[in-house]
Amino acid sequence: MDFLVALIPSIGVGILFFIVIRAMVNADRNERAARQRLEEEDARKAAREDG
């Protein structure tokens, strides 16, 4: 049973690492989507001004 107690800190750090990395990936994904929407909107505005 001592081996289980010894693994708990490592498992906790692994779970924390997973949560942080997942949050970073989701934030990056959301930022890229927002940037894409902004670029598309700018392109539509430019097309209206030209045409």
mmCIF file of the N, C-alpha and C atoms, coordinates in Angstrom:
data_MODEL
# 
_entry.id   MODEL 
# 
loop_
_atom_site.group_PDB 
_atom_site.id 
_atom_site.type_symbol 
_atom_site.label_atom_id 
_atom_site.label_alt_id 
_atom_site.label_comp_id 
_atom_site.label_asym_id 
_atom_site.label_entity_id 
_atom_site.label_seq_id 
_atom_site.pdbx_PDB_ins_code 
_atom_site.Cartn_x 
_atom_site.Cartn_y 
_atom_site.Cartn_z 
_atom_site.occupancy 
_atom_site.B_iso_or_equiv 
_atom_site.pdbx_formal_charge 
_atom_site.auth_seq_id 
_atom_site.auth_comp_id 
_atom_site.auth_asym_id 
_atom_site.auth_atom_id 
_atom_site.pdbx_PDB_model_num 
ATOM 1   N N  . MET A 1 1  ? 0.813   -1.191 0.000   1.00 0.00 ? 1  MET A N  1 
ATOM 2   C CA . MET A 1 1  ? 0.000   0.000  0.000   1.00 0.00 ? 1  MET A CA 1 
ATOM 3   C C  . MET A 1 1  ? 0.865   1.267  0.000   1.00 0.00 ? 1  MET A C  1 
ATOM 4   N N  . ASP A 1 2  ? 2.106   1.155  0.448   1.00 0.00 ? 2  ASP A N  1 
ATOM 5   C CA . ASP A 1 2  ? 3.000   2.314  0.459   1.00 0.00 ? 2  ASP A CA 1 
ATOM 6   C C  . ASP A 1 2  ? 3.292   2.815  -0.957  1.00 0.00 ? 2  ASP A C  1 
ATOM 7   N N  . PHE A 1 3  ? 3.351   1.916  -1.921  1.00 0.00 ? 3  PHE A N  1 
ATOM 8   C CA . PHE A 1 3  ? 3.626   2.328  -3.291  1.00 0.00 ? 3  PHE A CA 1 
ATOM 9   C C  . PHE A 1 3  ? 2.507   3.218  -3.829  1.00 0.00 ? 3  PHE A C  1 
ATOM 10  N N  . LEU A 1 4  ? 1.279   2.960  -3.421  1.00 0.00 ? 4  LEU A N  1 
ATOM 11  C CA . LEU A 1 4  ? 0.150   3.790  -3.848  1.00 0.00 ? 4  LEU A CA 1 
ATOM 12  C C  . LEU A 1 4  ? 0.263   5.194  -3.275  1.00 0.00 ? 4  LEU A C  1 
ATOM 13  N N  . VAL A 1 5  ? 0.615   5.300  -2.029  1.00 0.00 ? 5  VAL A N  1 
ATOM 14  C CA . VAL A 1 5  ? 0.806   6.606  -1.375  1.00 0.00 ? 5  VAL A CA 1 
ATOM 15  C C  . VAL A 1 5  ? 1.951   7.359  -2.050  1.00 0.00 ? 5  VAL A C  1 
ATOM 16  N N  . ALA A 1 6  ? 2.969   6.643  -2.477  1.00 0.00 ? 6  ALA A N  1 
ATOM 17  C CA . ALA A 1 6  ? 4.106   7.285  -3.136  1.00 0.00 ? 6  ALA A CA 1 
ATOM 18  C C  . ALA A 1 6  ? 3.736   7.778  -4.529  1.00 0.00 ? 6  ALA A C  1 
ATOM 19  N N  . LEU A 1 7  ? 2.763   7.176  -5.187  1.00 0.00 ? 7  LEU A N  1 
ATOM 20  C CA . LEU A 1 7  ? 2.370   7.573  -6.534  1.00 0.00 ? 7  LEU A CA 1 
ATOM 21  C C  . LEU A 1 7  ? 1.361   8.722  -6.562  1.00 0.00 ? 7  LEU A C  1 
ATOM 22  N N  . ILE A 1 8  ? 0.683   8.977  -5.466  1.00 0.00 ? 8  ILE A N  1 
ATOM 23  C CA . ILE A 1 8  ? -0.374  9.996  -5.447  1.00 0.00 ? 8  ILE A CA 1 
ATOM 24  C C  . ILE A 1 8  ? 0.145   11.384 -5.858  1.00 0.00 ? 8  ILE A C  1 
ATOM 25  N N  . PRO A 1 9  ? 1.281   11.873 -5.362  1.00 0.00 ? 9  PRO A N  1 
ATOM 26  C CA . PRO A 1 9  ? 1.761   13.195 -5.809  1.00 0.00 ? 9  PRO A CA 1 
ATOM 27  C C  . PRO A 1 9  ? 2.043   13.243 -7.316  1.00 0.00 ? 9  PRO A C  1 
ATOM 28  N N  . SER A 1 10 ? 2.613   12.185 -7.840  1.00 0.00 ? 10 SER A N  1 
ATOM 29  C CA . SER A 1 10 ? 2.907   12.151 -9.275  1.00 0.00 ? 10 SER A CA 1 
ATOM 30  C C  . SER A 1 10 ? 1.627   12.142 -10.094 1.00 0.00 ? 10 SER A C  1 
ATOM 31  N N  . ILE A 1 11 ? 0.654   11.404 -9.657  1.00 0.00 ? 11 ILE A N  1 
ATOM 32  C CA . ILE A 1 11 ? -0.626  11.363 -10.362 1.00 0.00 ? 11 ILE A CA 1 
ATOM 33  C C  . ILE A 1 11 ? -1.307  12.732 -10.300 1.00 0.00 ? 11 ILE A C  1 
ATOM 34  N N  . GLY A 1 12 ? -1.235  13.378 -9.132  1.00 0.00 ? 12 GLY A N  1 
ATOM 35  C CA . GLY A 1 12 ? -1.815  14.716 -8.985  1.00 0.00 ? 12 GLY A CA 1 
ATOM 36  C C  . GLY A 1 12 ? -1.160  15.727 -9.910  1.00 0.00 ? 12 GLY A C  1 
ATOM 37  N N  . VAL A 1 13 ? 0.156   15.694 -9.993  1.00 0.00 ? 13 VAL A N  1 
ATOM 38  C CA . VAL A 1 13 ? 0.874   16.605 -10.881 1.00 0.00 ? 13 VAL A CA 1 
ATOM 39  C C  . VAL A 1 13 ? 0.534   16.298 -12.335 1.00 0.00 ? 13 VAL A C  1 
ATOM 40  N N  . GLY A 1 14 ? 0.408   15.036 -12.670 1.00 0.00 ? 14 GLY A N  1 
ATOM 41  C CA . GLY A 1 14 ? 0.037   14.655 -14.041 1.00 0.00 ? 14 GLY A CA 1 
ATOM 42  C C  . GLY A 1 14 ? -1.343  15.165 -14.414 1.00 0.00 ? 14 GLY A C  1 
ATOM 43  N N  . ILE A 1 15 ? -2.282  15.055 -13.500 1.00 0.00 ? 15 ILE A N  1 
ATOM 44  C CA . ILE A 1 15 ? -3.636  15.552 -13.762 1.00 0.00 ? 15 ILE A CA 1 
ATOM 45  C C  . ILE A 1 15 ? -3.625  17.071 -13.908 1.00 0.00 ? 15 ILE A C  1 
ATOM 46  N N  . LEU A 1 16 ? -2.902  17.748 -13.034 1.00 0.00 ? 16 LEU A N  1 
ATOM 47  C CA . LEU A 1 16 ? -2.790  19.207 -13.119 1.00 0.00 ? 16 LEU A CA 1 
ATOM 48  C C  . LEU A 1 16 ? -2.148  19.629 -14.438 1.00 0.00 ? 16 LEU A C  1 
ATOM 49  N N  . PHE A 1 17 ? -1.099  18.933 -14.844 1.00 0.00 ? 17 PHE A N  1 
ATOM 50  C CA . PHE A 1 17 ? -0.437  19.220 -16.120 1.00 0.00 ? 17 PHE A CA 1 
ATOM 51  C C  . PHE A 1 17 ? -1.413  19.044 -17.280 1.00 0.00 ? 17 PHE A C  1 
ATOM 52  N N  . PHE A 1 18 ? -2.187  17.974 -17.260 1.00 0.00 ? 18 PHE A N  1 
ATOM 53  C CA . PHE A 1 18 ? -3.164  17.721 -18.314 1.00 0.00 ? 18 PHE A CA 1 
ATOM 54  C C  . PHE A 1 18 ? -4.185  18.850 -18.392 1.00 0.00 ? 18 PHE A C  1 
ATOM 55  N N  . ILE A 1 19 ? -4.692  19.298 -17.251 1.00 0.00 ? 19 ILE A N  1 
ATOM 56  C CA . ILE A 1 19 ? -5.702  20.357 -17.223 1.00 0.00 ? 19 ILE A CA 1 
ATOM 57  C C  . ILE A 1 19 ? -5.133  21.664 -17.772 1.00 0.00 ? 19 ILE A C  1 
ATOM 58  N N  . VAL A 1 20 ? -3.906  21.991 -17.382 1.00 0.00 ? 20 VAL A N  1 
ATOM 59  C CA . VAL A 1 20 ? -3.294  23.238 -17.847 1.00 0.00 ? 20 VAL A CA 1 
ATOM 60  C C  . VAL A 1 20 ? -3.038  23.191 -19.349 1.00 0.00 ? 20 VAL A C  1 
ATOM 61  N N  . ILE A 1 21 ? -2.498  22.103 -19.830 1.00 0.00 ? 21 ILE A N  1 
ATOM 62  C CA . ILE A 1 21 ? -2.219  21.993 -21.267 1.00 0.00 ? 21 ILE A CA 1 
ATOM 63  C C  . ILE A 1 21 ? -3.518  22.019 -22.073 1.00 0.00 ? 21 ILE A C  1 
ATOM 64  N N  . ARG A 1 22 ? -4.549  21.336 -21.582 1.00 0.00 ? 22 ARG A N  1 
ATOM 65  C CA . ARG A 1 22 ? -5.842  21.349 -22.280 1.00 0.00 ? 22 ARG A CA 1 
ATOM 66  C C  . ARG A 1 22 ? -6.408  22.765 -22.338 1.00 0.00 ? 22 ARG A C  1 
ATOM 67  N N  . ALA A 1 23 ? -6.298  23.517 -21.262 1.00 0.00 ? 23 ALA A N  1 
ATOM 68  C CA . ALA A 1 23 ? -6.780  24.905 -21.242 1.00 0.00 ? 23 ALA A CA 1 
ATOM 69  C C  . ALA A 1 23 ? -6.006  25.763 -22.244 1.00 0.00 ? 23 ALA A C  1 
ATOM 70  N N  . MET A 1 24 ? -4.702  25.554 -22.320 1.00 0.00 ? 24 MET A N  1 
ATOM 71  C CA . MET A 1 24 ? -3.900  26.320 -23.273 1.00 0.00 ? 24 MET A CA 1 
ATOM 72  C C  . MET A 1 24 ? -4.276  25.990 -24.715 1.00 0.00 ? 24 MET A C  1 
ATOM 73  N N  . VAL A 1 25 ? -4.496  24.729 -25.003 1.00 0.00 ? 25 VAL A N  1 
ATOM 74  C CA . VAL A 1 25 ? -4.871  24.325 -26.358 1.00 0.00 ? 25 VAL A CA 1 
ATOM 75  C C  . VAL A 1 25 ? -6.237  24.892 -26.726 1.00 0.00 ? 25 VAL A C  1 
ATOM 76  N N  . ASN A 1 26 ? -7.187  24.834 -25.788 1.00 0.00 ? 26 ASN A N  1 
ATOM 77  C CA . ASN A 1 26 ? -8.509  25.386 -26.060 1.00 0.00 ? 26 ASN A CA 1 
ATOM 78  C C  . ASN A 1 26 ? -8.452  26.898 -26.263 1.00 0.00 ? 26 ASN A C  1 
ATOM 79  N N  . ALA A 1 27 ? -7.651  27.597 -25.474 1.00 0.00 ? 27 ALA A N  1 
ATOM 80  C CA . ALA A 1 27 ? -7.514  29.040 -25.634 1.00 0.00 ? 27 ALA A CA 1 
ATOM 81  C C  . ALA A 1 27 ? -6.913  29.368 -26.991 1.00 0.00 ? 27 ALA A C  1 
ATOM 82  N N  . ASP A 1 28 ? -5.911  28.615 -27.410 1.00 0.00 ? 28 ASP A N  1 
ATOM 83  C CA . ASP A 1 28 ? -5.301  28.834 -28.720 1.00 0.00 ? 28 ASP A CA 1 
ATOM 84  C C  . ASP A 1 28 ? -6.304  28.584 -29.835 1.00 0.00 ? 28 ASP A C  1 
ATOM 85  N N  . ARG A 1 29 ? -7.087  27.520 -29.696 1.00 0.00 ? 29 ARG A N  1 
ATOM 86  C CA . ARG A 1 29 ? -8.100  27.206 -30.703 1.00 0.00 ? 29 ARG A CA 1 
ATOM 87  C C  . ARG A 1 29 ? -9.124  28.331 -30.810 1.00 0.00 ? 29 ARG A C  1 
ATOM 88  N N  . ASN A 1 30 ? -9.580  28.840 -29.664 1.00 0.00 ? 30 ASN A N  1 
ATOM 89  C CA . ASN A 1 30 ? -10.557 29.926 -29.670 1.00 0.00 ? 30 ASN A CA 1 
ATOM 90  C C  . ASN A 1 30 ? -9.968  31.208 -30.249 1.00 0.00 ? 30 ASN A C  1 
ATOM 91  N N  . GLU A 1 31 ? -8.716  31.487 -29.944 1.00 0.00 ? 31 GLU A N  1 
ATOM 92  C CA . GLU A 1 31 ? -8.076  32.680 -30.475 1.00 0.00 ? 31 GLU A CA 1 
ATOM 93  C C  . GLU A 1 31 ? -7.922  32.590 -31.993 1.00 0.00 ? 31 GLU A C  1 
ATOM 94  N N  . ARG A 1 32 ? -7.534  31.415 -32.475 1.00 0.00 ? 32 ARG A N  1 
ATOM 95  C CA . ARG A 1 32 ? -7.397  31.248 -33.929 1.00 0.00 ? 32 ARG A CA 1 
ATOM 96  C C  . ARG A 1 32 ? -8.744  31.398 -34.633 1.00 0.00 ? 32 ARG A C  1 
ATOM 97  N N  . ALA A 1 33 ? -9.816  30.881 -34.036 1.00 0.00 ? 33 ALA A N  1 
ATOM 98  C CA . ALA A 1 33 ? -11.142 31.004 -34.631 1.00 0.00 ? 33 ALA A CA 1 
ATOM 99  C C  . ALA A 1 33 ? -11.587 32.468 -34.644 1.00 0.00 ? 33 ALA A C  1 
ATOM 100 N N  . ALA A 1 34 ? -11.342 33.189 -33.565 1.00 0.00 ? 34 ALA A N  1 
ATOM 101 C CA . ALA A 1 34 ? -11.713 34.604 -33.504 1.00 0.00 ? 34 ALA A CA 1 
ATOM 102 C C  . ALA A 1 34 ? -10.916 35.411 -34.520 1.00 0.00 ? 34 ALA A C  1 
ATOM 103 N N  . ARG A 1 35 ? -9.637  35.107 -34.642 1.00 0.00 ? 35 ARG A N  1 
ATOM 104 C CA . ARG A 1 35 ? -8.808  35.817 -35.620 1.00 0.00 ? 35 ARG A CA 1 
ATOM 105 C C  . ARG A 1 35 ? -9.280  35.540 -37.044 1.00 0.00 ? 35 ARG A C  1 
ATOM 106 N N  . GLN A 1 36 ? -9.668  34.305 -37.313 1.00 0.00 ? 36 GLN A N  1 
ATOM 107 C CA . GLN A 1 36 ? -10.172 33.945 -38.647 1.00 0.00 ? 36 GLN A CA 1 
ATOM 108 C C  . GLN A 1 36 ? -11.458 34.713 -38.957 1.00 0.00 ? 36 GLN A C  1 
ATOM 109 N N  . ARG A 1 37 ? -12.377 34.786 -37.963 1.00 0.00 ? 37 ARG A N  1 
ATOM 110 C CA . ARG A 1 37 ? -13.620 35.539 -38.166 1.00 0.00 ? 37 ARG A CA 1 
ATOM 111 C C  . ARG A 1 37 ? -13.323 37.013 -38.432 1.00 0.00 ? 37 ARG A C  1 
ATOM 112 N N  . LEU A 1 38 ? -12.372 37.574 -37.704 1.00 0.00 ? 38 LEU A N  1 
ATOM 113 C CA . LEU A 1 38 ? -12.010 38.978 -37.889 1.00 0.00 ? 38 LEU A CA 1 
ATOM 114 C C  . LEU A 1 38 ? -11.424 39.211 -39.275 1.00 0.00 ? 38 LEU A C  1 
ATOM 115 N N  . GLU A 1 39 ? -10.563 38.316 -39.721 1.00 0.00 ? 39 GLU A N  1 
ATOM 116 C CA . GLU A 1 39 ? -9.973  38.462 -41.054 1.00 0.00 ? 39 GLU A CA 1 
ATOM 117 C C  . GLU A 1 39 ? -11.035 38.332 -42.147 1.00 0.00 ? 39 GLU A C  1 
ATOM 118 N N  . GLU A 1 40 ? -11.982 37.421 -41.971 1.00 0.00 ? 40 GLU A N  1 
ATOM 119 C CA . GLU A 1 40 ? -13.058 37.278 -42.956 1.00 0.00 ? 40 GLU A CA 1 
ATOM 120 C C  . GLU A 1 40 ? -13.925 38.527 -42.992 1.00 0.00 ? 40 GLU A C  1 
ATOM 121 N N  . GLU A 1 41 ? -14.199 39.100 -41.821 1.00 0.00 ? 41 GLU A N  1 
ATOM 122 C CA . GLU A 1 41 ? -14.998 40.317 -41.760 1.00 0.00 ? 41 GLU A CA 1 
ATOM 123 C C  . GLU A 1 41 ? -14.263 41.472 -42.442 1.00 0.00 ? 41 GLU A C  1 
ATOM 124 N N  . ASP A 1 42 ? -12.972 41.592 -42.201 1.00 0.00 ? 42 ASP A N  1 
ATOM 125 C CA . ASP A 1 42 ? -12.180 42.634 -42.845 1.00 0.00 ? 42 ASP A CA 1 
ATOM 126 C C  . ASP A 1 42 ? -12.159 42.441 -44.359 1.00 0.00 ? 42 ASP A C  1 
ATOM 127 N N  . ALA A 1 43 ? -12.065 41.213 -44.809 1.00 0.00 ? 43 ALA A N  1 
ATOM 128 C CA . ALA A 1 43 ? -12.054 40.943 -46.251 1.00 0.00 ? 43 ALA A CA 1 
ATOM 129 C C  . ALA A 1 43 ? -13.395 41.319 -46.874 1.00 0.00 ? 43 ALA A C  1 
ATOM 130 N N  . ARG A 1 44 ? -14.502 41.017 -46.170 1.00 0.00 ? 44 ARG A N  1 
ATOM 131 C CA . ARG A 1 44 ? -15.823 41.403 -46.683 1.00 0.00 ? 44 ARG A CA 1 
ATOM 132 C C  . ARG A 1 44 ? -15.974 42.919 -46.754 1.00 0.00 ? 44 ARG A C  1 
ATOM 133 N N  . LYS A 1 45 ? -15.486 43.643 -45.747 1.00 0.00 ? 45 LYS A N  1 
ATOM 134 C CA . LYS A 1 45 ? -15.548 45.105 -45.761 1.00 0.00 ? 45 LYS A CA 1 
ATOM 135 C C  . LYS A 1 45 ? -14.734 45.671 -46.904 1.00 0.00 ? 45 LYS A C  1 
ATOM 136 N N  . ALA A 1 46 ? -13.559 45.117 -47.118 1.00 0.00 ? 46 ALA A N  1 
ATOM 137 C CA . ALA A 1 46 ? -12.690 45.591 -48.204 1.00 0.00 ? 46 ALA A CA 1 
ATOM 138 C C  . ALA A 1 46 ? -13.339 45.314 -49.558 1.00 0.00 ? 46 ALA A C  1 
ATOM 139 N N  . ALA A 1 47 ? -14.011 44.180 -49.687 1.00 0.00 ? 47 ALA A N  1 
ATOM 140 C CA . ALA A 1 47 ? -14.671 43.838 -50.949 1.00 0.00 ? 47 ALA A CA 1 
ATOM 141 C C  . ALA A 1 47 ? -15.830 44.805 -51.219 1.00 0.00 ? 47 ALA A C  1 
ATOM 142 N N  . ARG A 1 48 ? -16.553 45.187 -50.180 1.00 0.00 ? 48 ARG A N  1 
ATOM 143 C CA . ARG A 1 48 ? -17.668 46.132 -50.352 1.00 0.00 ? 48 ARG A CA 1 
ATOM 144 C C  . ARG A 1 48 ? -17.146 47.521 -50.736 1.00 0.00 ? 48 ARG A C  1 
ATOM 145 N N  . GLU A 1 49 ? -16.027 47.938 -50.143 1.00 0.00 ? 49 GLU A N  1 
ATOM 146 C CA . GLU A 1 49 ? -15.475 49.250 -50.448 1.00 0.00 ? 49 GLU A CA 1 
ATOM 147 C C  . GLU A 1 49 ? -14.929 49.294 -51.865 1.00 0.00 ? 49 GLU A C  1 
ATOM 148 N N  . ASP A 1 50 ? -14.404 48.193 -52.366 1.00 0.00 ? 50 ASP A N  1 
ATOM 149 C CA . ASP A 1 50 ? -13.838 48.149 -53.712 1.00 0.00 ? 50 ASP A CA 1 
ATOM 150 C C  . ASP A 1 50 ? -14.933 48.057 -54.769 1.00 0.00 ? 50 ASP A C  1 
ATOM 151 N N  . GLY A 1 51 ? -16.008 47.377 -54.456 1.00 0.00 ? 51 GLY A N  1 
ATOM 152 C CA . GLY A 1 51 ? -17.001 47.029 -55.457 1.00 0.00 ? 51 GLY A CA 1 
ATOM 153 C C  . GLY A 1 51 ? -18.116 47.948 -55.508 1.00 0.00 ? 51 GLY A C  1 
# 
